[in-house]
Amino acid sequence: MKSQQKKRSGAVLIMLVLILVSILALGVSSITVSVGATMSRITVSYANRAYYLAESGVEYAKAARLVASSALPAGVYTVDGGDQIELTTVVVSNGVRVVSIGVVNPGARMEMRRKITFIVYNPGENEVVPVGFDFDNDGEFDDDTWNLDGLKKADIVETGPSGGEPALDLMGTVGSIQLNWQNKPELDLANAWNSNGQLLGYEVQMKVSPFDTGNEQAFSHHYMLGISFRLYPDISRSYGISFFRSRLLTANGKPESSPDWLPAELEPLRGTNVYLVLWYINDSQFDLINYTALDSSSGMVWINEGVSELKDYSTMLLKLDEKFAANGDRENHISAFLQNTAVYPNWDSADDIRWSGDAAVFPAAVQWDYPVTQNNIDSRLTSINFAIDRPSEIAVHVYYDLSGANKKFFDDFAMKVDGFETPTGDGDQIQY
C-alpha cells in the first residue's frame, strides 16, 4: 500500500513539474513575442525617422542651391535629440548629386540609417511639358495628343466669337479632352513621377472664354469650364477646377431651370455671380471642396445688367503639390492662381508662359472662401500607382448649355511637371 501511494505521489509530482515547465515555456514565449513586436515597432519607427531626416537633408541642399546656385552643402548636421544628417555633394555635368543619409541614434546599438540620392539639375525651362492645343503651330488641333470624350468635335478656330484669336472650340454640352501622353516619350509623365521620388506634382494653366453676349442669343447661361486632374481611371473619378456660373433668370427675366449636368451641391451658388470652384467627383458622387466668388476687383469679370460675366480668356492656373504627410500617407496640396488679360494677355509664343513664381503676373494664390484657405489638402486621389495605372491625369472639361460650335473657347494651355525632363535634356530632379 505504501509503495503504491509513493508511486501515485511521484506521478503527481512529475505532472506538476511538467505543468510548471509548460507554463514557464508559455510565459517565455509570450514575453519573446511581446518583445519581438515591440522591437519591430521601434525598428519601423526608427526607419521612418531616418528616412524623413534624409529627406530634410535633401530639402536643405535644394534650398541652399536656390539661394546660391554654386553652393555645395556638405557635412554632418546634428538635430535636436542627437540624430544626424550626413550630406555629401558632388558636382556632375548637369547639376549636383546630393547624397543625404538620415541617422537615428548614431553610434548606439539601435542605430538606423536611411540614404537618399538626389540629383538637383542646373536651372532651366525643360520641366515645361511640350504640350498644348496646337503646340506645333500648324493651325490644327493636336488630336494625337488629346482624346475626345463625350464631345462632338474639337477645332482650332479664328472666328468673331473667338475674338479673331486662334483658340480651341469644343463642340458639345458635357465632355472632355484627356491628355494622351502614354505612348509619347516627349510627354512621359511616368518618368517624371519616378524621377521625383514617385510623387507627381505640377502646374497647369489655361485661358477660358465662355462667350456670353448678354442677351437671349447667349448660350452660356450655365457653364462649368476648366481643368480636371488626378484622373483615376478616367474623368468619372477626378478633381476639377472650374469657372462656374448658372443663372436663375434669363436676360428677359424668365426663370432658368438647372441644366441636367448641374450637381445639387452647386445649386446654392446659382444666381448672378461667377465663381471659381474646386471639386471632386466619383461617378455620381460630387463634392464641392471649396469656392470663391469673382468680383470686379479681380479684373476678370464685368457687370452686365446686374449679372457678372467672365471676361474673355481669363487665366486659371492650377498648382498641385503632392507630399508625404508625417504619417507617411500621400497628400495633394491644391492651390490656384488667377489673372485677367490686361495683365497676362494671350501668348504670342510659348516664351510668354508665366508660372506661379512670377509675382508680377500671379502675385498671390487664390484666397478660397469656404473654408478660408489658400491651400486645400485632400488625399482621395493620389499618384501611388501612377506607373502601373498610367491614367491620363489631366483633362479639359466642358459643362455647357447647348452643343453648338463657336460658343466656348480655350487657349494657351501649358503644363509644368516636377521631375519632368525632355528626351534631349536634363530634368528637375531625380531620387533613387
Secondary structure, 3 states (H helix, E strand, C coil): CHHHHHHHHHHHHHHHHHHHHHHHHHHHHHHHHHHHHHHHHHHHHHHHHHHHHHHHHHHHHHHHHHHCCCCCCCEEEECCCCCEEEEEEEEECCEEEEEEEEEECCCCCCCEEEEEEEEEECCCCCCEECCCCCCCCCCCCCCCCEEEECCCEEEEECCCCCCCCCEEEEECCEEEEEECCCCCHHHCHHHHHHHCCCCCCEEEEEEEECCCCCCCCCCCCEEEEEEEEEECCCCCEEEEEEEEEECCECCCCCECCCCCCCCHHHHHHCCCCEEEEEEEEECCEEEEEEEEEECHHHCCEEEECCEEEECCCEEEEEEEEEEECCCCCEEEEEEEEEECCCCCCCCCCHHHCCCCCCCCCCCCCCCEECCEECCEEECCCCCCCHHHHCCCEEEEEEECCCCCCCCCEEEEEEEEECCCCCCCCCCCEEEC
